Amino acid sequence: MRKQSNAKNPPYPPFSKGGARSAGGFSRASISAALLAALTLAGCAVGPDYQRPDVPIPTQWRLADGEMRTVASPGWWRQFQDPVLDELVEIALRENKDLKIASARIEEYLGRYAITRADQFPQLGADASADRTRTPGSSTLSGNSTISNSFQAAGLLAFELDLFGRLRRATEAAQADLLATEEARRTVILALVTGVASNYVQLRSLDRQLDISRRTLETRAESLRIARLRFQAGLTSELDVRQAEAEYQAAAVQIPQLETAIAQREDAISLLLGRNPNAIARGRPLDRLDQPPVPAGLPSDLLERRPDIRQAEQQLVVANANIGVARAAYFPTISLTGLFGYVSPELDDLFQGPSRTWNFGGGLSVPIFTAGKIAGQVQAAEAVRQQALANYEKTIQTAFGEVEDSLIALRKGQERLRAQQAQTESYRRYLKLAKLRYDNGYTSYLEVVDAERNLFNAELATAQNQGDVLLALIGLYKALGGGWIEQAERTSASPAKVASAPPAS
């Protein structure tokens, strides 16, 4: 270690030849023994060493079934087979402002770690000065003034012996802070990729609902036209016309609501892309998006795959190391200082042998009475560790809950979608029969209106359920984490690329 090599070759003046004592009055043996003791103590560090706490982990997912396959694959969003979605994710990884902030924060904590770590090593510096002084003469003498020059150049050394591990514990905490910041950036990436995918799926679901509403509006406009013609011909009553008008307006009301939701979803995606609100390009329609395979994995793997869990663990490491920093305040602090340089009244003679000067020394600081200050610092550090431990356990439990919620949302969403699709087909057949009965005079127009209303609502619900299934699958990928985050992290460091897909009208 560098500390040990410096201790074996301290910046002290050489021992005097032919004797056992140095110019400072200490024997070579006593100084060597002191250094050996210091190095022995330097291997110890007060405070507890970190050990990962035991957390109850289920052996398998409560709702796992044979449909679950392998752990979340890299680039899972590409399995939707939508090039526009792929490009939106890549743009977000390069230009999202939250991700840029998280990346800059890593640089900040990297600098903080370097600052803390540097305290373990000798600090070397240099100092140079030049003075010219005029001293007035004495009134009792000749009264002549004196002018003197002073030139100085010296090298300085300062080194704190980390006998009780205070500096090493502080470095350990700084390193864990840095690692926690890196995991925080990966958490941003996880939320960013799944956020873009979720908002895009919701956008395509709204597009589908808007398309259904517009087609329904066109159909009801034709029904209203026919109802008016039949009323004018005296074949039906005004009641049929008013019912047709009401159904037409019911479909018309849906369109501005959906257009508002679409614009808001486009603005949300633009924000994730790090851009001003604007139209978003469209790719494949909702019902043509392929579904990625359902990911799986053991619950114990979640501790290594979820960046928020790893971040919480590093925060626990920080709190654990800070206990050692606080406890080290009970023990003495020993520092070594040294100086070697030249002092001369003449610049030409500054670096000559007679101008050489040196000194070395050591300082010892021992707390005797602090009125409970150190004890309070230790108590606070231990309490912070308890908080970090509880937060770590809570983060793990939350992660398990999110996986289970995503699994049940996916499974029940698929069941609901199948039932909804069957219901839609039934209402489509019902409408066809109702129109046939009405045209042949077997029923009133009210039956046709009821069939149209039910089919319209069923088609909207089907489009929404199709989006919900994909959202549950995206949520499962988010809950499980995995190696795809590292791949996305590499994408975020690639050069920027401009989207080429045209925006939708």
ChimeraX attribute file (.defattr): number of C-alpha atoms within 10 A of each C-alpha:
attribute: neighborCount
match mode: 1-to-1
recipient: residues
	/A:1	7
	/A:2	9
	/A:3	16
	/A:4	15
	/A:5	9
	/A:6	13
	/A:7	18
	/A:8	12
	/A:9	8
	/A:10	15
	/A:11	18
	/A:12	15
	/A:13	14
	/A:14	9
	/A:15	15
	/A:16	11
	/A:17	8
	/A:18	6
	/A:19	9
	/A:20	12
	/A:21	15
	/A:22	14
	/A:23	10
	/A:24	13
	/A:25	8
	/A:26	12
	/A:27	15
	/A:28	13
	/A:29	11
	/A:30	11
	/A:31	11
	/A:32	13
	/A:33	12
	/A:34	11
	/A:35	17
	/A:36	15
	/A:37	12
	/A:38	18
	/A:39	18
	/A:40	11
	/A:41	15
	/A:42	17
	/A:43	11
	/A:44	14
	/A:45	20
	/A:46	21
	/A:47	20
	/A:48	12
	/A:49	12
	/A:50	12
	/A:51	9
	/A:52	9
	/A:53	11
	/A:54	7
	/A:55	11
	/A:56	10
	/A:57	14
	/A:58	11
	/A:59	9
	/A:60	11
	/A:61	15
	/A:62	11
	/A:63	12
	/A:64	14
	/A:65	11
	/A:66	7
	/A:67	11
	/A:68	13
	/A:69	12
	/A:70	12
	/A:71	20
	/A:72	23
	/A:73	18
	/A:74	15
	/A:75	14
	/A:76	17
	/A:77	23
	/A:78	17
	/A:79	16
	/A:80	17
	/A:81	17
	/A:82	17
	/A:83	16
	/A:84	20
	/A:85	21
	/A:86	20
	/A:87	18
	/A:88	23
	/A:89	27
	/A:90	23
	/A:91	22
	/A:92	27
	/A:93	29
	/A:94	22
	/A:95	18
	/A:96	22
	/A:97	16
	/A:98	18
	/A:99	24
	/A:100	16
	/A:101	12
	/A:102	20
	/A:103	18
	/A:104	13
	/A:105	17
	/A:106	20
	/A:107	14
	/A:108	13
	/A:109	20
	/A:110	18
	/A:111	14
	/A:112	17
	/A:113	20
	/A:114	13
	/A:115	13
	/A:116	18
	/A:117	18
	/A:118	13
	/A:119	18
	/A:120	20
	/A:121	18
	/A:122	18
	/A:123	13
	/A:124	12
	/A:125	11
	/A:126	12
	/A:127	11
	/A:128	12
	/A:129	10
	/A:130	13
	/A:131	10
	/A:132	10
	/A:133	10
	/A:134	10
	/A:135	10
	/A:136	11
	/A:137	12
	/A:138	10
	/A:139	8
	/A:140	6
	/A:141	7
	/A:142	8
	/A:143	10
	/A:144	11
	/A:145	10
	/A:146	10
	/A:147	10
	/A:148	11
	/A:149	13
	/A:150	15
	/A:151	19
	/A:152	21
	/A:153	18
	/A:154	17
	/A:155	15
	/A:156	18
	/A:157	17
	/A:158	19
	/A:159	20
	/A:160	20
	/A:161	24
	/A:162	26
	/A:163	23
	/A:164	25
	/A:165	22
	/A:166	27
	/A:167	23
	/A:168	23
	/A:169	28
	/A:170	23
	/A:171	25
	/A:172	21
	/A:173	26
	/A:174	25
	/A:175	22
	/A:176	23
	/A:177	24
	/A:178	25
	/A:179	20
	/A:180	26
	/A:181	23
	/A:182	22
	/A:183	22
	/A:184	23
	/A:185	25
	/A:186	24
	/A:187	22
	/A:188	22
	/A:189	25
	/A:190	24
	/A:191	15
	/A:192	22
	/A:193	23
	/A:194	20
	/A:195	21
	/A:196	25
	/A:197	23
	/A:198	21
	/A:199	17
	/A:200	27
	/A:201	23
	/A:202	24
	/A:203	23
	/A:204	24
	/A:205	24
	/A:206	22
	/A:207	20
	/A:208	22
	/A:209	23
	/A:210	21
	/A:211	15
	/A:212	19
	/A:213	23
	/A:214	16
	/A:215	14
	/A:216	20
	/A:217	22
	/A:218	15
	/A:219	15
	/A:220	23
	/A:221	19
	/A:222	14
	/A:223	18
	/A:224	21
	/A:225	15
	/A:226	14
	/A:227	24
	/A:228	21
	/A:229	14
	/A:230	16
	/A:231	16
	/A:232	12
	/A:233	10
	/A:234	10
	/A:235	11
	/A:236	16
	/A:237	15
	/A:238	15
	/A:239	13
	/A:240	19
	/A:241	20
	/A:242	14
	/A:243	15
	/A:244	25
	/A:245	18
	/A:246	15
	/A:247	21
	/A:248	20
	/A:249	13
	/A:250	15
	/A:251	22
	/A:252	18
	/A:253	13
	/A:254	15
	/A:255	18
	/A:256	11
	/A:257	11
	/A:258	18
	/A:259	15
	/A:260	11
	/A:261	16
	/A:262	21
	/A:263	16
	/A:264	15
	/A:265	21
	/A:266	21
	/A:267	18
	/A:268	19
	/A:269	27
	/A:270	20
	/A:271	19
	/A:272	25
	/A:273	22
	/A:274	18
	/A:275	16
	/A:276	12
	/A:277	16
	/A:278	15
	/A:279	17
	/A:280	22
	/A:281	18
	/A:282	19
	/A:283	20
	/A:284	15
	/A:285	13
	/A:286	21
	/A:287	12
	/A:288	11
	/A:289	17
	/A:290	15
	/A:291	16
	/A:292	18
	/A:293	16
	/A:294	19
	/A:295	20
	/A:296	22
	/A:297	17
	/A:298	14
	/A:299	16
	/A:300	15
	/A:301	14
	/A:302	21
	/A:303	19
	/A:304	13
	/A:305	19
	/A:306	24
	/A:307	25
	/A:308	24
	/A:309	26
	/A:310	23
	/A:311	25
	/A:312	23
	/A:313	25
	/A:314	23
	/A:315	26
	/A:316	29
	/A:317	25
	/A:318	26
	/A:319	25
	/A:320	26
	/A:321	27
	/A:322	28
	/A:323	27
	/A:324	26
	/A:325	27
	/A:326	23
	/A:327	21
	/A:328	23
	/A:329	19
	/A:330	17
	/A:331	15
	/A:332	16
	/A:333	18
	/A:334	16
	/A:335	15
	/A:336	17
	/A:337	18
	/A:338	19
	/A:339	21
	/A:340	18
	/A:341	19
	/A:342	21
	/A:343	23
	/A:344	20
	/A:345	16
	/A:346	14
	/A:347	13
	/A:348	9
	/A:349	14
	/A:350	19
	/A:351	16
	/A:352	11
	/A:353	9
	/A:354	11
	/A:355	16
	/A:356	16
	/A:357	15
	/A:358	16
	/A:359	14
	/A:360	17
	/A:361	12
	/A:362	12
	/A:363	11
	/A:364	10
	/A:365	10
	/A:366	11
	/A:367	11
	/A:368	9
	/A:369	8
	/A:370	9
	/A:371	8
	/A:372	9
	/A:373	11
	/A:374	17
	/A:375	15
	/A:376	12
	/A:377	17
	/A:378	22
	/A:379	15
	/A:380	15
	/A:381	21
	/A:382	18
	/A:383	14
	/A:384	19
	/A:385	21
	/A:386	15
	/A:387	15
	/A:388	21
	/A:389	21
	/A:390	14
	/A:391	17
	/A:392	23
	/A:393	19
	/A:394	14
	/A:395	20
	/A:396	23
	/A:397	15
	/A:398	14
	/A:399	22
	/A:400	20
	/A:401	13
	/A:402	16
	/A:403	24
	/A:404	18
	/A:405	16
	/A:406	22
	/A:407	26
	/A:408	16
	/A:409	19
	/A:410	22
	/A:411	17
	/A:412	14
	/A:413	21
	/A:414	18
	/A:415	13
	/A:416	17
	/A:417	20
	/A:418	15
	/A:419	12
	/A:420	19
	/A:421	18
	/A:422	14
	/A:423	17
	/A:424	21
	/A:425	14
	/A:426	15
	/A:427	22
	/A:428	19
	/A:429	13
	/A:430	19
	/A:431	21
	/A:432	14
	/A:433	15
	/A:434	23
	/A:435	20
	/A:436	14
	/A:437	16
	/A:438	15
	/A:439	12
	/A:440	9
	/A:441	10
	/A:442	11
	/A:443	14
	/A:444	15
	/A:445	23
	/A:446	15
	/A:447	17
	/A:448	21
	/A:449	21
	/A:450	16
	/A:451	20
	/A:452	23
	/A:453	17
	/A:454	18
	/A:455	22
	/A:456	22
	/A:457	15
	/A:458	21
	/A:459	22
	/A:460	19
	/A:461	17
	/A:462	24
	/A:463	24
	/A:464	19
	/A:465	21
	/A:466	23
	/A:467	25
	/A:468	22
	/A:469	22
	/A:470	24
	/A:471	24
	/A:472	22
	/A:473	24
	/A:474	24
	/A:475	24
	/A:476	25
	/A:477	25
	/A:478	24
	/A:479	24
	/A:480	25
	/A:481	27
	/A:482	23
	/A:483	15
	/A:484	20
	/A:485	25
	/A:486	14
	/A:487	12
	/A:488	21
	/A:489	17
	/A:490	12
	/A:491	17
	/A:492	22
	/A:493	10
	/A:494	11
	/A:495	8
	/A:496	14
	/A:497	11
	/A:498	9
	/A:499	13
	/A:500	9
	/A:501	14
	/A:502	12
	/A:503	12
	/A:504	9
	/A:505	7
